[in-house]
Amino acid sequence: MKNIDSTYTNNSYCNLCQGKCCKSCGCFYYPEDVNLTFDNLISLLKEGRVSISTMISFKYKSLKEQEIAFMLLLRERNIKRDVIDLFSLPTTCASLTKKGCMYSEAKRPSGGLHLIPAFKPVLCHYDEEHFSKLSEWQQYQELLSSVIFQMTGLSFEEKLEEDIENYFYGFLKENFEEVDSSSLTEHKVMILPIIERMYPHLKEKAQERIKNENTLSLKRTPK
């Protein structure tokens, strides 16, 4: 944002909740924030503060059945998450400090600067421009996919399935460390049921992993 006014930077509101939005996920970048070349993206990701992630959108397969679509983009990295983090339970932004965001307002990801704070966290909301700006990532899907392949050796689809399997694994193991309670509830109620319906084979793989781990643990237990 060229001109940042107090509507977007009322830190007194943020101090009340100690950055609840930052504790639920890192900020999204807009394409205009980054020099979007292959080499620059590789260098940026290797610095360790930015992740390739996805924004999900809901679409109706039928009147009673929803599916989730995934769009690649960049966001600030989350705690205990990788630089290629296509789908996971969101955790606290790694750039949140005890004094707030480590970035100055001029250098903050634009997604964070388009969030309008309110005296209650539930009333915080993005301005009208935010989602139209995020939609501009659609034209960079091929570029981001090529970066994913370079860094992981996996295609976007293969890496997404790997992450979704790990997502199921985390739920089955109840590994919710650093996950905000409201984000966890949102996933349990809205997102997990759809992902289970879309990727039942990946849930089965996660269940099989846990079964094998339990079997191995029993074999190692001294009699």
Summary of the structure (lengths in Angstrom):
residues: 223
radius of gyration: 18.9
end to end distance: 64.9
largest distance: 69.1
contacts: 618
relative contact order: 0.15
helix: 51%
strand: 16%
